[in-house]
Amino acid sequence: MTRYTDGRRRSSGGGLSRKLVLLDLLLLCIIGGVIYPFIIERNRTGTIDGVNFELALRYDRDTVFCSVVMTGGDGALISESEPVTLSLQVGEAEPVLLDELPPPAGESRTVRYSMARPGKGVRFRCVIQWKGETLTLNAKTVPPEG
């Protein structure tokens, strides 16, 4: 014997559950779209042994300027005898290797690189090696308008 004896077919609520699943997916997409840029932005800064590193991009119509700013923390004991190795890679080109002394506590040093702006977006990747630790910073330019 069946549960419903009057012959009418009863819905088990599948339409409501489908709507809730679609609403959950929509909310996840919206939250991901809002949070994702902050996750990517976090990749532009990092710290090794009390020294803060920041990769900054600035560009105008014809030129792209890339800066790596090293800031010594106030309480950091920084040995200036061991240089910081920076490997800056632009797009798919060979990386440029630079050695720079770390800044004293409370001061900063900036390493700058400039290039002609290409007609498309370019990825910048900076691998920093110091005191046996490795830090990778990433940034990307947007294509020029027009």
N, CA, C and O atoms as a GROMACS GRO file, in nm:
protein
  584
    1MET      N    1   0.084  -0.118   0.000
    1MET     CA    2   0.000   0.000   0.000
    1MET      C    3   0.089   0.124   0.000
    1MET      O    4   0.190   0.128   0.069
    2THR      N    5   0.051   0.224  -0.075
    2THR     CA    6   0.130   0.347  -0.085
    2THR      C    7   0.088   0.444   0.024
    2THR      O    8  -0.017   0.430   0.086
    3ARG      N    9   0.173   0.541   0.043
    3ARG     CA   10   0.147   0.641   0.146
    3ARG      C   11   0.030   0.731   0.108
    3ARG      O   12  -0.051   0.766   0.193
    4TYR      N   13   0.022   0.768  -0.020
    4TYR     CA   14  -0.086   0.856  -0.066
    4TYR      C   15  -0.188   0.771  -0.142
    4TYR      O   16  -0.156   0.713  -0.245
    5THR      N   17  -0.306   0.764  -0.091
    5THR     CA   18  -0.408   0.678  -0.150
    5THR      C   19  -0.501   0.751  -0.244
    5THR      O   20  -0.580   0.687  -0.312
    6ASP      N   21  -0.494   0.886  -0.249
    6ASP     CA   22  -0.589   0.957  -0.334
    6ASP      C   23  -0.540   0.970  -0.478
    6ASP      O   24  -0.613   1.024  -0.562
    7GLY      N   25  -0.419   0.922  -0.511
    7GLY     CA   26  -0.372   0.921  -0.648
    7GLY      C   27  -0.299   1.047  -0.692
    7GLY      O   28  -0.244   1.052  -0.801
    8ARG      N   29  -0.299   1.147  -0.608
    8ARG     CA   30  -0.227   1.270  -0.647
    8ARG      C   31  -0.078   1.252  -0.619
    8ARG      O   32  -0.039   1.192  -0.519
    9ARG      N   33   0.003   1.306  -0.708
    9ARG     CA   34   0.148   1.298  -0.688
    9ARG      C   35   0.193   1.419  -0.605
    9ARG      O   36   0.160   1.533  -0.638
   10ARG      N   37   0.266   1.393  -0.503
   10ARG     CA   38   0.312   1.500  -0.414
   10ARG      C   39   0.460   1.528  -0.442
   10ARG      O   40   0.538   1.437  -0.466
   11SER      N   41   0.496   1.656  -0.440
   11SER     CA   42   0.635   1.695  -0.464
   11SER      C   43   0.714   1.674  -0.335
   11SER      O   44   0.663   1.695  -0.225
   12SER      N   45   0.838   1.634  -0.351
   12SER     CA   46   0.922   1.611  -0.234
   12SER      C   47   1.006   1.734  -0.200
   12SER      O   48   1.095   1.725  -0.116
   13GLY      N   49   0.979   1.847  -0.260
   13GLY     CA   50   1.054   1.969  -0.229
   13GLY      C   51   1.180   1.984  -0.312
   13GLY      O   52   1.264   2.067  -0.277
   14GLY      N   53   1.196   1.911  -0.419
   14GLY     CA   54   1.316   1.918  -0.503
   14GLY      C   55   1.333   2.055  -0.566
   14GLY      O   56   1.446   2.099  -0.586
   15GLY      N   57   1.225   2.123  -0.599
   15GLY     CA   58   1.235   2.256  -0.658
   15GLY      C   59   1.295   2.356  -0.560
   15GLY      O   60   1.375   2.440  -0.600
   16LEU      N   61   1.258   2.348  -0.434
   16LEU     CA   62   1.311   2.438  -0.333
   16LEU      C   63   1.459   2.412  -0.308
   16LEU      O   64   1.538   2.506  -0.293
   17SER      N   65   1.497   2.286  -0.303
   17SER     CA   66   1.638   2.255  -0.278
   17SER      C   67   1.725   2.299  -0.396
   17SER      O   68   1.837   2.345  -0.376
   18ARG      N   69   1.675   2.286  -0.519
   18ARG     CA   70   1.749   2.334  -0.635
   18ARG      C   71   1.768   2.484  -0.630
   18ARG      O   72   1.875   2.535  -0.663
   19LYS      N   73   1.666   2.556  -0.588
   19LYS     CA   74   1.675   2.701  -0.576
   19LYS      C   75   1.777   2.740  -0.469
   19LYS      O   76   1.853   2.835  -0.488
   20LEU      N   77   1.780   2.668  -0.359
   20LEU     CA   78   1.878   2.698  -0.254
   20LEU      C   79   2.020   2.670  -0.300
   20LEU      O   80   2.111   2.746  -0.268
   21VAL      N   81   2.040   2.562  -0.375
   21VAL     CA   82   2.173   2.531  -0.427
   21VAL      C   83   2.218   2.640  -0.525
   21VAL      O   84   2.332   2.684  -0.520
   22LEU      N   85   2.130   2.683  -0.613
   22LEU     CA   86   2.164   2.789  -0.707
   22LEU      C   87   2.193   2.921  -0.636
   22LEU      O   88   2.284   2.994  -0.674
   23LEU      N   89   2.116   2.950  -0.531
   23LEU     CA   90   2.141   3.071  -0.453
   23LEU      C   91   2.277   3.064  -0.382
   23LEU      O   92   2.350   3.163  -0.377
   24ASP      N   93   2.310   2.946  -0.328
   24ASP     CA   94   2.441   2.927  -0.265
   24ASP      C   95   2.555   2.946  -0.365
   24ASP      O   96   2.655   3.010  -0.334
   25LEU      N   97   2.540   2.890  -0.485
   25LEU     CA   98   2.642   2.907  -0.588
   25LEU      C   99   2.657   3.054  -0.629
   25LEU      O  100   2.769   3.101  -0.650
   26LEU      N  101   2.547   3.124  -0.640
   26LEU     CA  102   2.552   3.266  -0.674
   26LEU      C  103   2.624   3.345  -0.566
   26LEU      O  104   2.707   3.431  -0.596
   27LEU      N  105   2.593   3.316  -0.439
   27LEU     CA  106   2.661   3.385  -0.330
   27LEU      C  107   2.810   3.354  -0.327
   27LEU      O  108   2.891   3.444  -0.301
   28LEU      N  109   2.849   3.229  -0.353
   28LEU     CA  110   2.990   3.194  -0.359
   28LEU      C  111   3.062   3.269  -0.471
   28LEU      O  112   3.175   3.314  -0.453
   29CYS      N  113   2.997   3.282  -0.585
   29CYS     CA  114   3.058   3.357  -0.696
   29CYS      C  115   3.075   3.504  -0.660
   29CYS      O  116   3.178   3.564  -0.691
   30ILE      N  117   2.977   3.563  -0.596
   30ILE     CA  118   2.986   3.704  -0.557
   30ILE      C  119   3.094   3.722  -0.452
   30ILE      O  120   3.176   3.814  -0.464
   31ILE      N  121   3.097   3.638  -0.352
   31ILE     CA  122   3.198   3.649  -0.247
   31ILE      C  123   3.337   3.626  -0.307
   31ILE      O  124   3.431   3.699  -0.273
   32GLY      N  125   3.352   3.528  -0.395
   32GLY     CA  126   3.480   3.503  -0.461
   32GLY      C  127   3.525   3.620  -0.544
   32GLY      O  128   3.644   3.651  -0.548
   33GLY      N  129   3.433   3.687  -0.611
   33GLY     CA  130   3.466   3.804  -0.691
   33GLY      C  131   3.510   3.922  -0.607
   33GLY      O  132   3.589   4.005  -0.653
   34VAL      N  133   3.462   3.931  -0.485
   34VAL     CA  134   3.500   4.040  -0.396
   34VAL      C  135   3.631   4.008  -0.323
   34VAL      O  136   3.714   4.097  -0.306
   35ILE      N  137   3.650   3.884  -0.281
   35ILE     CA  138   3.766   3.846  -0.202
   35ILE      C  139   3.888   3.818  -0.290
   35ILE      O  140   4.001   3.844  -0.247
   36TYR      N  141   3.870   3.766  -0.409
   36TYR     CA  142   3.981   3.727  -0.496
   36TYR      C  143   4.084   3.838  -0.519
   36TYR      O  144   4.203   3.811  -0.509
   37PRO      N  145   4.043   3.962  -0.548
   37PRO     CA  146   4.145   4.067  -0.567
   37PRO      C  147   4.230   4.090  -0.443
   37PRO      O  148   4.348   4.126  -0.456
   38PHE      N  149   4.176   4.071  -0.324
   38PHE     CA  150   4.255   4.090  -0.203
   38PHE      C  151   4.356   3.978  -0.185
   38PHE      O  152   4.465   4.001  -0.133
   39ILE      N  153   4.322   3.857  -0.228
   39ILE     CA  154   4.415   3.746  -0.220
   39ILE      C  155   4.531   3.769  -0.316
   39ILE      O  156   4.646   3.746  -0.279
   40ILE      N  157   4.503   3.815  -0.437
   40ILE     CA  158   4.607   3.843  -0.534
   40ILE      C  159   4.694   3.958  -0.486
   40ILE      O  160   4.816   3.955  -0.502
   41GLU      N  161   4.633   4.061  -0.428
   41GLU     CA  162   4.707   4.178  -0.379
   41GLU      C  163   4.805   4.138  -0.269
   41GLU      O  164   4.912   4.198  -0.257
   42ARG      N  165   4.771   4.039  -0.192
   42ARG     CA  166   4.856   3.995  -0.082
   42ARG      C  167   4.990   3.940  -0.133
   42ARG      O  168   5.087   3.933  -0.058
   43ASN      N  169   4.993   3.903  -0.258
   43ASN     CA  170   5.112   3.845  -0.317
   43ASN      C  171   5.218   3.949  -0.352
   43ASN      O  172   5.326   3.913  -0.398
   44ARG      N  173   5.189   4.077  -0.332
   44ARG     CA  174   5.284   4.183  -0.364
   44ARG      C  175   5.374   4.220  -0.247
   44ARG      O  176   5.468   4.298  -0.264
   45THR      N  177   5.348   4.169  -0.130
   45THR     CA  178   5.427   4.203  -0.013
   45THR      C  179   5.468   4.076   0.061
   45THR      O  180   5.404   3.972   0.049
   46GLY      N  181   5.575   4.087   0.138
   46GLY     CA  182   5.620   3.975   0.219
   46GLY      C  183   5.731   4.020   0.312
   46GLY      O  184   5.783   4.130   0.299
   47THR      N  185   5.768   3.933   0.405
   47THR     CA  186   5.870   3.964   0.504
   47THR      C  187   5.967   3.847   0.518
   47THR      O  188   5.927   3.731   0.522
   48ILE      N  189   6.094   3.881   0.524
   48ILE     CA  190   6.197   3.783   0.556
   48ILE      C  191   6.280   3.843   0.668
   48ILE      O  192   6.341   3.949   0.652
   49ASP      N  193   6.284   3.775   0.781
   49ASP     CA  194   6.370   3.810   0.894
   49ASP      C  195   6.365   3.958   0.931
   49ASP      O  196   6.468   4.022   0.949
   50GLY      N  197   6.244   4.012   0.942
   50GLY     CA  198   6.227   4.150   0.987
   50GLY      C  199   6.238   4.256   0.878
   50GLY      O  200   6.219   4.374   0.906
   51VAL      N  201   6.267   4.217   0.755
   51VAL     CA  202   6.274   4.312   0.643
   51VAL      C  203   6.149   4.292   0.558
   51VAL      O  204   6.120   4.181   0.513
   52ASN      N  205   6.074   4.400   0.536
   52ASN     CA  206   5.953   4.396   0.455
   52ASN      C  207   5.988   4.424   0.310
   52ASN      O  208   6.067   4.514   0.280
   53PHE      N  209   5.930   4.346   0.219
   53PHE     CA  210   5.951   4.363   0.076
   53PHE      C  211   5.817   4.393   0.011
   53PHE      O  212   5.715   4.332   0.045
   54GLU      N  213   5.817   4.489  -0.083
   54GLU     CA  214   5.694   4.525  -0.153
   54GLU      C  215   5.726   4.547  -0.300
   54GLU      O  216   5.819   4.619  -0.335
   55LEU      N  217   5.647   4.483  -0.386
   55LEU     CA  218   5.659   4.499  -0.530
   55LEU      C  219   5.553   4.598  -0.575
   55LEU      O  220   5.434   4.574  -0.553
   56ALA      N  221   5.594   4.708  -0.637
   56ALA     CA  222   5.499   4.811  -0.679
   56ALA      C  223   5.517   4.838  -0.828
   56ALA      O  224   5.629   4.843  -0.878
   57LEU      N  225   5.405   4.853  -0.898
   57LEU     CA  226   5.406   4.886  -1.041
   57LEU      C  227   5.342   5.022  -1.062
   57LEU      O  228   5.244   5.058  -0.997
   58ARG      N  229   5.400   5.096  -1.154
   58ARG     CA  230   5.342   5.223  -1.195
   58ARG      C  231   5.369   5.235  -1.344
   58ARG      O  232   5.477   5.197  -1.391
   59TYR      N  233   5.275   5.287  -1.419
   59TYR     CA  234   5.296   5.297  -1.562
   59TYR      C  235   5.222   5.417  -1.618
   59TYR      O  236   5.119   5.461  -1.565
   60ASP      N  237   5.278   5.467  -1.727
   60ASP     CA  238   5.211   5.572  -1.802
   60ASP      C  239   5.187   5.517  -1.943
   60ASP      O  240   5.188   5.396  -1.964
   61ARG      N  241   5.166   5.605  -2.038
   61ARG     CA  242   5.131   5.560  -2.172
   61ARG      C  243   5.243   5.478  -2.238
   61ARG      O  244   5.215   5.384  -2.312
   62ASP      N  245   5.369   5.514  -2.212
   62ASP     CA  246   5.480   5.452  -2.285
   62ASP      C  247   5.572   5.364  -2.202
   62ASP      O  248   5.645   5.283  -2.258
   63THR      N  249   5.571   5.377  -2.070
   63THR     CA  250   5.671   5.313  -1.986
   63THR      C  251   5.607   5.243  -1.867
   63THR      O  252   5.507   5.290  -1.812
   64VAL      N  253   5.666   5.130  -1.828
   64VAL     CA  254   5.626   5.058  -1.707
   64VAL      C  255   5.742   5.070  -1.608
   64VAL      O  256   5.857   5.045  -1.643
   65PHE      N  257   5.711   5.109  -1.484
   65PHE     CA  258   5.810   5.123  -1.379
   65PHE      C  259   5.780   5.019  -1.272
   65PHE      O  260   5.669   5.012  -1.220
   66CYS      N  261   5.879   4.938  -1.239
   66CYS     CA  262   5.866   4.834  -1.137
   66CYS      C  263   5.962   4.868  -1.024
   66CYS      O  264   6.080   4.893  -1.048
   67SER      N  265   5.913   4.868  -0.901
   67SER     CA  266   5.997   4.899  -0.785
   67SER      C  267   5.984   4.788  -0.682
   67SER      O  268   5.875   4.737  -0.656
   68VAL      N  269   6.096   4.750  -0.624
   68VAL     CA  270   6.097   4.660  -0.510
   68VAL      C  271   6.150   4.742  -0.393
   68VAL      O  272   6.265   4.785  -0.392
   69VAL      N  273   6.062   4.763  -0.294
   69VAL     CA  274   6.097   4.844  -0.178
   69VAL      C  275   6.127   4.751  -0.061
   69VAL      O  276   6.045   4.667  -0.024
   70MET      N  277   6.247   4.767  -0.004
   70MET     CA  278   6.289   4.689   0.113
   70MET      C  279   6.289   4.784   0.232
   70MET      O  280   6.355   4.888   0.228
   71THR      N  281   6.217   4.749   0.338
   71THR     CA  282   6.209   4.832   0.457
   71THR      C  283   6.253   4.751   0.578
   71THR      O  284   6.198   4.645   0.606
   72GLY      N  285   6.353   4.802   0.648
   72GLY     CA  286   6.402   4.735   0.767
   72GLY      C  287   6.310   4.763   0.884
   72GLY      O  288   6.278   4.879   0.911
   73GLY      N  289   6.268   4.659   0.954
   73GLY     CA  290   6.183   4.676   1.071
   73GLY      C  291   6.260   4.744   1.184
   73GLY      O  292   6.382   4.736   1.190
   74ASP      N  293   6.187   4.809   1.274
   74ASP     CA  294   6.251   4.884   1.382
   74ASP      C  295   6.329   4.795   1.478
   74ASP      O  296   6.435   4.833   1.525
   75GLY      N  297   6.277   4.676   1.506
   75GLY     CA  298   6.343   4.588   1.601
   75GLY      C  299   6.429   4.481   1.535
   75GLY      O  300   6.479   4.391   1.602
   76ALA      N  301   6.445   4.490   1.403
   76ALA     CA  302   6.516   4.385   1.331
   76ALA      C  303   6.667   4.400   1.346
   76ALA      O  304   6.721   4.511   1.337
   77LEU      N  305   6.734   4.289   1.369
   77LEU     CA  306   6.881   4.287   1.371
   77LEU      C  307   6.926   4.245   1.232
   77LEU      O  308   6.925   4.127   1.198
   78ILE      N  309   6.964   4.344   1.152
   78ILE     CA  310   6.993   4.319   1.011
   78ILE      C  311   7.144   4.323   0.989
   78ILE      O  312   7.211   4.421   1.020
   79SER      N  313   7.195   4.214   0.936
   79SER     CA  314   7.336   4.206   0.901
   79SER      C  315   7.351   4.255   0.758
   79SER      O  316   7.296   4.196   0.665
   80GLU      N  317   7.426   4.363   0.741
   80GLU     CA  318   7.443   4.418   0.608
   80GLU      C  319   7.552   4.347   0.528
   80GLU      O  320   7.580   4.385   0.415
   81SER      N  321   7.613   4.244   0.585
   81SER     CA  322   7.720   4.175   0.514
   81SER      C  323   7.666   4.076   0.411
   81SER      O  324   7.736   4.046   0.314
   82GLU      N  325   7.546   4.027   0.429
   82GLU     CA  326   7.489   3.931   0.336
   82GLU      C  327   7.389   4.001   0.244
   82GLU      O  328   7.286   4.050   0.292
   83PRO      N  329   7.416   4.007   0.113
   83PRO     CA  330   7.325   4.080   0.024
   83PRO      C  331   7.196   4.003  -0.002
   83PRO      O  332   7.189   3.881   0.010
   84VAL      N  333   7.094   4.078  -0.038
   84VAL     CA  334   6.966   4.024  -0.078
   84VAL      C  335   6.973   4.001  -0.229
   84VAL      O  336   7.010   4.092  -0.303
   85THR      N  337   6.939   3.881  -0.276
   85THR     CA  338   6.940   3.851  -0.418
   85THR      C  339   6.798   3.866  -0.473
   85THR      O  340   6.705   3.800  -0.426
   86LEU      N  341   6.783   3.953  -0.572
   86LEU     CA  342   6.654   3.976  -0.637
   86LEU      C  343   6.661   3.920  -0.778
   86LEU      O  344   6.754   3.951  -0.853
   87SER      N  345   6.566   3.839  -0.814
   87SER     CA  346   6.555   3.786  -0.949
   87SER      C  347   6.425   3.840  -1.007
   87SER      O  348   6.317   3.792  -0.972
   88LEU      N  349   6.434   3.940  -1.094
   88LEU     CA  350   6.316   4.005  -1.150
   88LEU      C  351   6.292   3.952  -1.290
   88LEU      O  352   6.377   3.965  -1.378
   89GLN      N  353   6.175   3.892  -1.311
   89GLN     CA  354   6.140   3.836  -1.441
   89GLN      C  355   6.019   3.910  -1.495
   89GLN      O  356   5.916   3.923  -1.428
   90VAL      N  357   6.033   3.959  -1.617
   90VAL     CA  358   5.925   4.032  -1.684
   90VAL      C  359   5.871   3.942  -1.794
   90VAL      O  360   5.943   3.909  -1.889
   91GLY      N  361   5.745   3.902  -1.782
   91GLY     CA  362   5.685   3.813  -1.881
   91GLY      C  363   5.760   3.681  -1.887
   91GLY      O  364   5.788   3.620  -1.784
   92GLU      N  365   5.791   3.638  -2.009
   92GLU     CA  366   5.863   3.511  -2.029
   92GLU      C  367   6.012   3.534  -2.053
   92GLU      O  368   6.084   3.439  -2.086
   93ALA      N  369   6.061   3.656  -2.037
   93ALA     CA  370   6.202   3.688  -2.061
   93ALA      C  371   6.290   3.626  -1.953
   93ALA      O  372   6.243   3.583  -1.848
   94GLU      N  373   6.419   3.624  -1.980
   94GLU     CA  374   6.515   3.577  -1.882
   94GLU      C  375   6.516   3.669  -1.760
   94GLU      O  376   6.506   3.790  -1.776
   95PRO      N  377   6.526   3.615  -1.640
   95PRO     CA  378   6.526   3.701  -1.522
   95PRO      C  379   6.654   3.785  -1.511
   95PRO      O  380   6.762   3.744  -1.554
   96VAL      N  381   6.636   3.903  -1.453
   96VAL     CA  382   6.748   3.992  -1.425
   96VAL      C  383   6.788   3.970  -1.280
   96VAL      O  384   6.703   3.981  -1.191
   97LEU      N  385   6.915   3.937  -1.255
   97LEU     CA  386   6.962   3.911  -1.118
   97LEU      C  387   7.029   4.035  -1.062
   97LEU      O  388   7.115   4.095  -1.126
   98LEU      N  389   6.988   4.074  -0.942
   98LEU     CA  390   7.044   4.191  -0.874
   98LEU      C  391   7.079   4.153  -0.732
   98LEU      O  392   7.006   4.080  -0.666
   99ASP      N  393   7.192   4.204  -0.684
   99ASP     CA  394   7.229   4.188  -0.543
   99ASP      C  395   7.225   4.325  -0.479
   99ASP      O  396   7.284   4.421  -0.530
  100GLU      N  397   7.158   4.335  -0.367
  100GLU     CA  398   7.142   4.462  -0.297
  100GLU      C  399   7.160   4.438  -0.148
  100GLU      O  400   7.115   4.336  -0.096
  101LEU      N  401   7.225   4.530  -0.081
  101LEU     CA  402   7.238   4.518   0.064
  101LEU      C  403   7.105   4.551   0.131
  101LEU      O  404   7.036   4.642   0.086
  102PRO      N  405   7.069   4.480   0.236
  102PRO     CA  406   6.944   4.510   0.305
  102PRO      C  407   6.954   4.645   0.376
  102PRO      O  408   7.064   4.688   0.412
  103PRO      N  409   6.842   4.711   0.397
  103PRO     CA  410   6.846   4.841   0.464
  103PRO      C  411   6.867   4.826   0.614
  103PRO      O  412   6.828   4.725   0.672
  104PRO      N  413   6.928   4.926   0.678
  104PRO     CA  414   6.937   4.924   0.824
  104PRO      C  415   6.797   4.934   0.886
  104PRO      O  416   6.701   4.971   0.819
  105ALA      N  417   6.788   4.902   1.012
  105ALA     CA  418   6.658   4.906   1.082
  105ALA      C  419   6.600   5.047   1.072
  105ALA      O  420   6.668   5.146   1.097
  106GLY      N  421   6.472   5.054   1.036
  106GLY     CA  422   6.400   5.181   1.028
  106GLY      C  423   6.420   5.255   0.897
  106GLY      O  424   6.359   5.360   0.878
  107GLU      N  425   6.504   5.206   0.808
  107GLU     CA  426   6.526   5.272   0.679
  107GLU      C  427   6.475   5.183   0.566
  107GLU      O  428   6.437   5.068   0.588
  108SER      N  429   6.475   5.239   0.444
  108SER     CA  430   6.429   5.160   0.330
  108SER      C  431   6.522   5.182   0.211
  108SER      O  432   6.590   5.284   0.200
  109ARG      N  433   6.523   5.084   0.123
  109ARG     CA  434   6.598   5.091  -0.003
  109ARG      C  435   6.504   5.048  -0.114
  109ARG      O  436   6.419   4.960  -0.096
  110THR      N  437   6.520   5.112  -0.230
  110THR     CA  438   6.433   5.083  -0.343
  110THR      C  439   6.517   5.043  -0.463
  110THR      O  440   6.614   5.110  -0.497
  111VAL      N  441   6.478   4.934  -0.526
  111VAL     CA  442   6.538   4.889  -0.651
  111VAL      C  443   6.434   4.914  -0.759
  111VAL      O  444   6.321   4.867  -0.749
  112ARG      N  445   6.474   4.988  -0.864
  112ARG     CA  446   6.378   5.024  -0.970
  112ARG      C  447   6.420   4.962  -1.103
  112ARG      O  448   6.538   4.943  -1.132
  113TYR      N  449   6.318   4.932  -1.183
  113TYR     CA  450   6.337   4.876  -1.316
  113TYR      C  451   6.232   4.940  -1.406
  113TYR      O  452   6.116   4.951  -1.367
  114SER      N  453   6.270   4.981  -1.526
  114SER     CA  454   6.173   5.039  -1.618
  114SER      C  455   6.189   4.975  -1.756
  114SER      O  456   6.296   4.928  -1.792
  115MET      N  457   6.080   4.974  -1.831
  115MET     CA  458   6.081   4.917  -1.965
  115MET      C  459   5.972   4.984  -2.047
  115MET      O  460   5.880   5.045  -1.993
  116ALA      N  461   5.984   4.973  -2.179
  116ALA     CA  462   5.879   5.025  -2.267
  116ALA      C  463   5.753   4.943  -2.246
  116ALA      O  464   5.758   4.821  -2.233
  117ARG      N  465   5.641   5.012  -2.243
  117ARG     CA  466   5.514   4.943  -2.217
  117ARG      C  467   5.466   4.868  -2.342
  117ARG      O  468   5.448   4.929  -2.447
  118PRO      N  469   5.446   4.738  -2.329
  118PRO     CA  470   5.397   4.662  -2.444
  118PRO      C  471   5.247   4.684  -2.463
  118PRO      O  472   5.181   4.746  -2.379
  119GLY      N  473   5.196   4.633  -2.573
  119GLY     CA  474   5.055   4.652  -2.605
  119GLY      C  475   4.962   4.557  -2.531
  119GLY      O  476   4.842   4.556  -2.559
  120LYS      N  477   5.013   4.478  -2.438
  120LYS     CA  478   4.930   4.384  -2.362
  120LYS      C  479   4.974   4.387  -2.216
  120LYS      O  480   5.075   4.449  -2.183
  121GLY      N  481   4.899   4.320  -2.132
  121GLY     CA  482   4.936   4.312  -1.991
  121GLY      C  483   5.061   4.228  -1.973
  121GLY      O  484   5.082   4.131  -2.045
  122VAL      N  485   5.145   4.265  -1.878
  122VAL     CA  486   5.272   4.196  -1.854
  122VAL      C  487   5.277   4.152  -1.709
  122VAL      O  488   5.239   4.227  -1.619
  123ARG      N  489   5.324   4.031  -1.686
  123ARG     CA  490   5.342   3.979  -1.550
  123ARG      C  491   5.484   4.008  -1.503
  123ARG      O  492   5.581   3.989  -1.576
  124PHE      N  493   5.494   4.055  -1.379
  124PHE     CA  494   5.622   4.075  -1.314
  124PHE      C  495   5.632   3.974  -1.201
  124PHE      O  496   5.539   3.956  -1.123
  125ARG      N  497   5.748   3.909  -1.194
  125ARG     CA  498   5.772   3.810  -1.088
  125ARG      C  499   5.908   3.841  -1.027
  125ARG      O  500   6.008   3.848  -1.097
  126CYS      N  501   5.909   3.859  -0.897
  126CYS     CA  502   6.033   3.889  -0.827
  126CYS      C  503   6.056   3.781  -0.722
  126CYS      O  504   5.977   3.765  -0.629
  127VAL      N  505   6.165   3.706  -0.737
  127VAL     CA  506   6.202   3.604  -0.640
  127VAL      C  507   6.315   3.661  -0.555
  127VAL      O  508   6.420   3.698  -0.607
  128ILE      N  509   6.292   3.668  -0.425
  128ILE     CA  510   6.386   3.728  -0.331
  128ILE      C  511   6.447   3.616  -0.248
  128ILE      O  512   6.375   3.535  -0.190
  129GLN      N  513   6.580   3.611  -0.244
  129GLN     CA  514   6.650   3.510  -0.165
  129GLN      C  515   6.742   3.582  -0.068
  129GLN      O  516   6.824   3.666  -0.106
  130TRP      N  517   6.728   3.545   0.060
  130TRP     CA  518   6.810   3.607   0.162
  130TRP      C  519   6.810   3.519   0.285
  130TRP      O  520   6.705   3.473   0.329
  131LYS      N  521   6.925   3.494   0.340
  131LYS     CA  522   6.942   3.414   0.462
  131LYS      C  523   6.877   3.276   0.450
  131LYS      O  524   6.818   3.227   0.546
  132GLY      N  525   6.888   3.216   0.332
  132GLY     CA  526   6.835   3.082   0.313
  132GLY      C  527   6.684   3.076   0.293
  132GLY      O  528   6.630   2.966   0.279
  133GLU      N  529   6.615   3.188   0.292
  133GLU     CA  530   6.470   3.191   0.271
  133GLU      C  531   6.440   3.248   0.132
  133GLU      O  532   6.517   3.327   0.078
  134THR      N  533   6.328   3.207   0.076
  134THR     CA  534   6.286   3.253  -0.056
  134THR      C  535   6.146   3.310  -0.046
  134THR      O  536   6.058   3.253   0.018
  135LEU      N  537   6.126   3.424  -0.111
  135LEU     CA  538   5.997   3.494  -0.114
  135LEU      C  539   5.966   3.529  -0.259
  135LEU      O  540   6.052   3.583  -0.328
  136THR      N  541   5.846   3.498  -0.306
  136THR     CA  542   5.807   3.529  -0.444
  136THR      C  543   5.696   3.632  -0.442
  136THR      O  544   5.594   3.613  -0.376
  137LEU      N  545   5.717   3.742  -0.515
  137LEU     CA  546   5.617   3.848  -0.528
  137LEU      C  547   5.573   3.854  -0.674
  137LEU      O  548   5.655   3.840  -0.765
  138ASN      N  549   5.444   3.875  -0.696
  138ASN     CA  550   5.389   3.879  -0.831
  138ASN      C  551   5.303   4.003  -0.849
  138ASN      O  552   5.238   4.050  -0.755
  139ALA      N  553   5.303   4.055  -0.972
  139ALA     CA  554   5.215   4.167  -1.008
  139ALA      C  555   5.192   4.160  -1.158
  139ALA      O  556   5.266   4.093  -1.230
  140LYS      N  557   5.089   4.229  -1.204
  140LYS     CA  558   5.056   4.228  -1.347
  140LYS      C  559   5.006   4.365  -1.386
  140LYS      O  560   4.928   4.428  -1.314
  141THR      N  561   5.050   4.412  -1.504
  141THR     CA  562   4.998   4.537  -1.557
  141THR      C  563   4.871   4.508  -1.636
  141THR      O  564   4.848   4.395  -1.678
  142VAL      N  565   4.792   4.609  -1.656
  142VAL     CA  566   4.673   4.596  -1.738
  142VAL      C  567   4.707   4.644  -1.879
  142VAL      O  568   4.795   4.730  -1.894
  143PRO      N  569   4.640   4.592  -1.981
  143PRO     CA  570   4.669   4.640  -2.116
  143PRO      C  571   4.635   4.789  -2.130
  143PRO      O  572   4.542   4.837  -2.064
  144PRO      N  573   4.709   4.862  -2.214
  144PRO     CA  574   4.678   5.003  -2.232
  144PRO      C  575   4.543   5.022  -2.299
  144PRO      O  576   4.499   4.939  -2.378
  145GLU      N  577   4.478   5.131  -2.266
  145GLU     CA  578   4.346   5.160  -2.324
  145GLU      C  579   4.365   5.212  -2.466
  145GLU      O  580   4.465   5.276  -2.499
  146GLY      N  581   4.266   5.182  -2.547
  146GLY     CA  582   4.266   5.239  -2.682
  146GLY      C  583   4.325   5.151  -2.777
  146GLY      O  584   4.333   5.184  -2.895
   0.00000   0.00000   0.00000
